[in-house]
């Protein structure tokens, strides 16, 4: 039987024990989950029982069976545990809201991101650039679907169900003027990768 002022001496560590036992189904599994001995779990349940006049568990073939009172207590405890967890997640969620992970090649970093350097976007948002060079299309899709990447800038569309493609630029024709002794002049065809990975002067009318 619990006394009127029993809550003053309540051991809040018992909340974790109750949660583990109900979710695991028995003391042995709960002990393994918590990294303690089954005897310690049984002792904790006895201490928890001392605070309540109603029975909290009954023994069945599969292990401990929580009573309606235990389930009710667990639901209330779970709400409190979530509130406590939210106090730790609040700041991290806020920080994540101002971050974006950009997937792309070196061209993305040297060309597209360089055009943003004079803006204040870097003061407001943390932009992480993740190179996808030599990465398969399947792996890139996985990064997007698992939220490890927020946006992909690529020369080719990623045709996957659930991924939206949007044209943001077009480089179908451009002129490169270089010396006959420059290494670019030896190429039969010039790609954007060659162009933006080399040191050069760029003129835009």
Beta strands, then each sheet from edge to edge (+ up, - down):
strand 1: 57-60
strand 2: 63-66
strand 3: 99-104
strand 4: 126-131
strand 5: 151-153
sheet 1: 1+ 2-
sheet 2: 4+ 3+ 5+
end
